[in-house]
Every structure is written in structure tokens, then in C-alpha cells.
Amino acid sequence: MNDNGERLRSNIERQARRMAQAERDRPTLLAQTVFLGTLALLFVLPLVGGAYLGHWIDSQLAGFSYRWTLSLILVGAFVGGMNVYLYIRKN
């Protein structure tokens, strides 16, 4: 009976230490804001870059077309989504 009591006590102490550590390691509001800002930049920059590059290519071609602009916006959204996914997976 004494051995079971010691095991129970050590398990409870270990869980209490883990809970206290988790409470100390909880991210602050600033850390969460920086994380979300990073995610936004990882998504928006390829999207805007694709739109800008597509518009520039369309302006170089004769006629009125948005083919490159729309295509590169979609590519930028895909690349941005992959950036966000890989960043979240890494962290």
C-alpha cells in the first residue's frame, strides 16, 4: 500500500509541476500579436507580389487583358498559404 501511495504522490507532484510550467510558458498578448502579424505577412506578400508582377506583364502585352494578373494572384495565394502552413507546422 505504501508503494502505491508513493507512486500516486509522485504522479500528482509531476502533474502539478507540468501545469505550473505550462502556466508560466503561456504566450503573452504581444507574442500572439507578433505571431499573427508574421502569418499575415507570409500570406499577403506573395499575393501582392503576384498581383503586381501580373499587372506589369499584362501592361507590357498588347491589348486589354487581366490573364497574368489573375493567374499570378492565384499563384501568390497558393504560395502564401503554403508559407503559412509551413510556418505553423514549424512552430
Summary of the structure (lengths in Angstrom):
residues: 91
radius of gyration: 25.2
end to end distance: 44.1
largest distance: 88.5
contacts: 215
relative contact order: 0.11
helix: 87%
strand: 0%
